[in-house]
Structures are given as C-alpha cells and as structure tokens.
C-alpha cells in the first residue's frame, strides 16, 4: 500500500523545537499514556522514550543497518543497485518512536484512543516542551483493519516536500512497508520482530 499525497499545514512551533532538540545530547522524552487501575479508575502512566524523528522523513541510520537494508532489498527484489530507503518524498510534524509490542503502552494507547502527552526537557536551553496529541500504532499487517485505519490517519499528517514527489508515489517507489522497516533497522534482529511504530500529532 503506497501513501497518497498529504496536505497537512506546517506546525509553527517546529523550527524552535528542532533548534532546542538539536542541543540535547540525547533526544529522550517522557511519554505519558492513560491506563486503568485494578478498580477501573483512569490513571496516568509515564516512561522515557527515544525520539526517532518526524515520520516520513529520512532517518539517520547506522552504516551497518543501512547495509543490511540494502541486502534485504536485493534479496527481495533481485536488485541491489537501488536505494533501500524510501525517496525523500514526504515531511511531517508527527513525532515518531519505536517500541516493543509487548510493552504496556501499546495496549494503553489502543484502549484510550491514542491519548498521549510528550514532555521534552531541553536543559541546554532551559526550555520544556509539552506536546499533546493522539498516537497511532503502526507495524502490523496491511490486511488488518486497525493497521489500515492507523496508516490513513498518519497519512493525513504528511506533506509532499515538492510536486515531483507525487511521481515517486505513483511509481510505487515510496511504500509503508519500506518506511516501517527503516525505523526498525537500528534495532537488533530480535527486537525488530517485536517492535511497532508510534506516530503522533
């Protein structure tokens, strides 16, 4: 399944956010979700996560991870000359992270409709960023109804970088499967099989 053109507006906060995040030694943040306790009451749950970037944009990959992606592409398509990564067609303001599907946050997001809040503390500039939104879990089979719906919601938050990107999408050079695989490329092989991807805006 290929993504269609997105038309989301640019977030006015992004330039300042990126400038602050770039000064952090490690882009980690607190992700809060909503859960129910043993008495059925809503309770907050928080944990540290790693910010992977903005969905749809090129990720910095370890050289070994990029090599493995290219080998995988060659095995699947019999062509090792092409780029194993999606072309840089899209951009977005949707924060991305990866997680193990066995973690509690996944179930909490599903049961709460994806309610999340992220808090970044950029100590280097003495500034705190609080970003609330709705998270979508991606990484399952495109045949599943929930996966298709999540991809459609994420697609709405994506923008074409330029008019030429539409041709790449039409030719099938950009795909969800390739994008999701790229997010897991820096993980060990064991964790890749247990991971899902979260995007929220």
N, C-alpha and C positions, 0 to 999 in steps of 0.2 A: 504494500500500500504506500503510495507516494503522497507527500504533503501537497496541499493546494496552496495557493497564494494567500498570505495573511496580510491584514491591513491595520494591525494594532498601532495606536498612536505611541509616540516616543514618551517615555517617562521623564518628566523634568528633573527628577532627583538623581538620575543615573550618573551624569558626569561627576557630581560631588561624591557620590557613593563610591564610584570606581577610584577616584583620586584617594579617598581615605583607605579603601581596602588595599590598594597597592602599597601602602606604607606599613601594613601589618606583616609581621614575619611569617605568619601562617593564617590563612583566611578561614578561621573557625568561628562558629557562632552557636548560640543556644537556640534550639528548635523546641518550641512548646506545642504540644498537642492536647486534645481533650480525651479523657477516659472516664469510665465509670468504676467506682469502688465496689466493695463487696455488698454495700447497701443500696447500690444503684444510683448513687449521687454522682454528679459530674465533678471531676477533679482534674487539675492541670498536671501534665507530665512534661518534664523538660530534660534535654540532654544536649551534649555538644556534638556538632556535625561539621563536616568539611564542605566549604563552598566550592563547587566544581566549575562555576562559571554561569553564563547565561545560555539557556537552552537554544540549540540551533547554531551556535557559533563555534568556531574551531577551538578545540581543547588543546592545551599543551600536553603532549604525550611523552613518556619516557622513550628513548630511542629503541629499546628492546620491545616495548609494547607496540610501537609503530611497525617494527619489522614483523612481528607476529601477525598483526592485522593484514599486512601485505601478503604474507604467506597464506593466510586463511583465505583471502580474496582469490589468490591464484589457484588454490585447491578447489574452491567452489566454482570458479568461472573459467579456469584454464588460461587465465590471462594475468600475468604478473607485471605488465607494463603500466597499468593504470594506477590511480591514487586509491588507496584503501579507505580513504576518508571521504565523507560527503563533500561536494564542492561548497564553497562558502556562499551559499545562496541566501540564507536567512540570518536574521538577527532578532533578538527579543530582549525584554526586560524581565524575563522569568528566571528566578533563581533556581539552580539545579543542584541536586545532591544525589548520591547513591547510598543504598542501604541493603542489608541482608533481609531477605523476605521473612525471616523468622523473628525479626525484631518486633516488639510490641507496637512501635509507632505505625507500622503498616496497618494493622487491624484498627488502631485508634483513628487513623485517617479515614479508613473506609466507613467506620461506624459513625463518625462525626460529620460526614460530608466534606472532609478535607480541611477542616478548620485548623489553621496554623498561625503562629507568630514566630518570627526570627529576630534575634537580638544580636547585633554585632557591636563589640566594644573595641573601637579603634583607639587604643591607648596613645598611640604615637601622635594623634591629633586631638586627643581628649574629646572624642565625639562618640556618641552612641546612636546606632541606627536600629529602629524598631520597624519591622516590615510585617504587616498582617496580610493574609490572603487565603486562598484556597489551594490546597495541594492535590496533585493528580499522580497516581501511581502508574507507572508505565514499565513494561518489560515482559508482559505475558504474551500469549499467542494472539496474533491479529484476528483470529477467528472468534475470540471471546468478545461478547457484547460489551463488558466493562472496559476491556482494553480499547476497543474501537471508540467508545464514548470518551475515554480519557484522552486519546490521541486527538480527537476532534476538538476538545476543549483547549488543549495545549496549542493546537494549530491556530486557533483564533488569536492567540497572543503573539504569533510570529509575524514578522515583516520581511518582505523581499528587500534585499540590500540594493538591488538595481533591477531595471527592466529585463536585463539579459538573463536573470536567474530563472525566469519562467520557462525558458527553453530547456534548461538543465532538468527542471522538474518534469516537464513533458516527456523528455527522453528517458526518464527513469533513472537519471544519474544521482538523484537525491532520494534516499529511502529511510523510513523509520527504523528498519532493522539495522541498517548500517550506522545510523546515528546512535541508537541504543548500545550497539556493540562497542562503539568508540568510547562511550562513557565507562564501560567496564574494562577497557584494555589495560589500564594501570593496575587492576586488581590481579591477585594470584588466580590461576585456573580454577581452584576450588571455590573461591568466593564469587567468581564470575557466574557460576551456575546457581548461586543462591541470592543473587542481587536483583534489585529492582531500582527503578529510577524515579525520582520525585521532581516535579517541576511545579513551582507555584508563583502566583502573581496576585 
